C-alpha cells in the first residue's frame, strides 16, 4: 500500500507558470484504461522526471503529450492556453520535441544529414536548389560543441558515435529547432556509466537554457542526478509529486516497485530484492 504522505509539496517554483500542463488525463483503448486521471506539468528550465516500472503507462503518457494519441478525457494546456494536438507535427510546431529510444537515425548517414533530416537547409532556386552543405556542417559542428561533443568531422557517420553521443545529437537537434519542452524516453536505459554521465550532463545544459525537460525513466539514481521534481506513475495513475531534496531514493524506489508488496517479498527472500 502506497503512502502519499511521503510526498511533500514545498515546490520553490510554484509561482512559475508551466509551459505544458496536463490535467486529469485519461486514455482508453477499448476496455483497457492506460491512463486514469494523470495530472502533470513541466516548467521552463526544470527537469521533471516521470518515474515508473514497465506497464506503468509511461509510453502512453509520452504519446499523449506529444500528439500521437488524443486523450479520451482531460485537458492539455500549452503556455496557459487549451491545446489539442491532432498530430505529432502539431506538438512539434508548438515546441514539444520528443526523443524516443530508437532515436530515428540512419547509421550510415553523416551526423549532419541526421541532424537536419526532414528540415534540410537549401540554397539556390528552382532546379538549382540543393542542400546547403557548408551551412549545415557549420551549424551541426557548433551545436554539438555546445553540448560538449567534438566531432571528428561533420561527415562522420552517425553510426560511429557512441550511444550517448547519438542521444546528444538528437537532443541538440531538438534544441536547435526551437524546442520549449524536451521529452526524453528512457535516454540512459541502454548506456554504460560514462555515456550515461554525458547524457545527464547534456540534460543539465538544456535545462540551464530555460528549456523544460520531461525525463521518463525507471532508474531512480539517474533521475535524482538531474531532476528538480519527481512524479511516480503506477498502473496509469500518479502517486504524487516530490521536490528535489524532499524524498529519498529509497522512498522513490519503494513507490515505483509497489511499496508494501516489495517489502513483503524482500522479507520472504531474505532481503535479496
N, C-alpha and C positions, 0 to 999 in steps of 0.2 A: 504494500500500500504506500503510495507516494505522498509525501508531506509537503504541501505548497509553502508551509511556513519557513522552509529552508531558503526561500527566495525573499530577498529584501528589495525595496523599491526606492532607494535613495539615489536616483539617477541624477548626476550633476548636469546632464544635458537635457533635462526635462523641459527647459524653456525653449529649446531649439526645435523648429518645425521639421518634421520628416520630409524627405524627398518623396519616398513611397510609403504609403500606409495601406495595409490590408486589414479589413475589419470583418470578423465573423465569416471567414471564407469557408464555404462548403463545396466539395466536388464529389459528385456521384457518378459512378459508372454502372448504370443499371441499378441493381440492388446493393452494389458494393459502395460503401462510403469511404473514400480515400482521405478526405479532409473533413473534419467535423467541427466547424466553428473556429478556425485558426485566425488569430489576430497577430500581426507582426508589422513592424515598421523599421525603417533604416534612415538615419540622419546623415547630412553631409559631413564627411571627414571622420566617420566612425566605421568600425568593423563590427557588425552584428552577426554573431555566429548562431547558426541553426544546427543543433545537435540532435542526433537520433540514430538508432540502430537500423539495420536493414528492415524494411517494411514499415518504418515509422511514418512514411508519407513525404519524405524529403523530395523525391523526384517529381511527384505530383505538384508539390508546392512550387518548385522551380519553374515547372512548365506553366503553372497558373500565373505566376508573377511575370513571366517573360512572354506571355501571349500565345503560347502553344495551346493551352486549354482555357476555355472560358469558365469562370466559376458558376456552379449551379445556384449558389446563393452567396450573399455578401457583397461588399463594396471594395473597390480599389481606388485610392486617391493618389494622384501624382502632382507634386508641388501644390497640394491643397485643393486640387480640382478633381471631381469624379472622372474616372477614366475607364473606358472599355477598350481593351486591346483585342482586336479581331484576329491579328496575325502576329508572329514574332517580329515582322518588319515594323509594325506599328510601335511595338515596345522599343525596338532598336532606335527608331527615329526619334522617339521621345527621350532617349538617353539611357535605356536599360540594356546593358550588354551582358550576355551570358557566355561563360567559358565552360563548356561541357568537358567531361573526362576524355572524350575521344579527340578533342581539340580541333577537329575538322581541318587537318593539314595534309598536304601531299608530300610525302617524304623526299621524293626525288626532285621536287621543285626547290628553287632558291628560297632563302629566308625572305628576300624582298618580295618575290612573287606571292608567297604565302601571306606576307604582311598586308599586301594590297589586294588579295583575292576578292573579286566582286566589286572592288572600288578602285580600279586601276586609273592612275593619273595618265592623261594623254597630252600630246602636243600635235600641232598641225590641224588641218581641216579636211573634211571630205575624205577622198580616197587616200590622202596623205596622212591621215590621223594614225598615230601609233603610240605605243606605250612609252612614257617618258622615263626611260631607264635611269638617266643621270639624277633627276629629281627624286625618283623613288628610292634609289640606292642611298642618297644622302639622308633622306628622311629616316629610312629604316636603320641605318647605322647610328644616327643621332638618338633616335627614340630608344634603341636597345642600350646605348651607352648610358642614357638617363636612368635606366633600370639596373645598371651595374653589369651589363653583358657587353664585352668587347668581341665583336665578330672577327673571324679571320678575314672575312670579306663578305660583301652583300650577296655574292654569287654562291656562297656556301649552301649546300643542300640542307634543308631543314632537318632531314633525317639523320644528319651527322651530329646534331645537337643532343645534349642530354635531355632527359625527361623534364628536369627543372627548367632548363633553358627554353624548351618548347613551350612550357607553361608561361614563361616570361614573354615570349613572342606574342602569344595570344592575349596576355594582359596588356602589353604595350600597344598592341593593335587597337584594342578596345578603348584605351585611354586616348590615343591619338585621334580616333574618330568621334570623340566627344562624349564618352560615357559619363553619366552623372551617378549611375548606380552600376556596380560591377558584381554580378552573381558568379561565384566560383563553386563549381560542383566537385567536391572531394579533390581539390587540387594537389593534395600531398599523399593521396592514398597509395600510389604505386611507386613512391620515390624513396631513395635512401636518405640517410641523415643529412649529408651535405647538401643534396639537391633540395630537400625539404627546407633547410635553413635559408637557401637562396630564394625560394618561393615566398616564404614568410617575410623575408626582408623586402621583397618586391611589393607584397601586400601593404607593408608599413609605408613604403614610399607612396603608393597610390592613395592611401588614407590621408597622408600629410598634404596631398594636393587638393584635399577637400572633396574627394570622391567617396561616396558611401559604398562600403563593401559588404555583401552578404556572403559569408563564408559557411558553406554547407560541409559538414564533416561528422564522422563518428569518432574522431580522435580528440579526446579531451585535452591532451597535452598540447597539440598543435593549435587548437582553438584558444587556449589560455595564453599562448605566446603572443597572439596579436589581437585578441578580441577585446572589445570595450563592453559589449553586452552579450548575454548568452541566453538563448531560448531553447528549451528542450521539447522535442516533438516525439510523441509516443502514440502509436496507433491512430494517427490522424488528428490528435489533439495536442495543444500546447499545455505544458505543465507549469508554465510560469517563466518569468524573465528575471535574470540576475545581472547585477552590475559588477564589473571587474573589482576584485578585492573583497566581495561580499559573499562569495561562495567558494568552497574548497574543491579541488579536483576530485576528491573522494565523493563529495555530495553530488557533483555533476555526473560522475560515472555511475553512481548508485541510481540516480533518476533515469538515466538512459537505459540502464540494464534491468529495471523493473523493481528497484527498491527492496522490499522485504523478500521478494521471490529470490533475488540473488543472494541475500544474506542467509536465507534458509538453505539454499543449495550449497553455499560455501561451507556452512556448518556440517552438512551431510557428507561433504567431500573432504573434510579435514582441512579447510582453509586453503584449498588449492585453486579456487576460481580467480 
